[in-house]
Amino acid sequence: MNDVALIESPSLRQEFCTEENTSVLEKVGYLVKIPGTVFATTKQVAQFYAVPEETIRTIIARHKNELKTDGYNVLLRKDLGEFQDETLKTHARNIAVFPRRAVLRIGMVLRDSPVAKQVRNYLLNIEELSTK
């Protein structure tokens, strides 16, 4: 199996997108989250994967249903209450938030990011080791 299989197969991504596998995120970089929460913003996910925010928005549009199963959500600013700080400097009414599983899934579908490629390689290595 290769990383293209993860990019192209929703059922394979579902199999790999587990809470246990989110540990590969730490192996490839540091994911900044909204302080005091388990969520990252669109900007933070884009920074993690070293891609423009628009690329993440495109991934959301194409894979929204999958991301929602992982906890992706769009919250009203007021729902973030006490967690609003410098991280969330924006005048937008809504903020997209991604738990770690949704961030992992983005790495499975993002084609042109070296960080995402590393994520897929780690996942495939885990799979290879577990089948031996």
Disulfide bonds with the S-S distance in Angstrom:
none
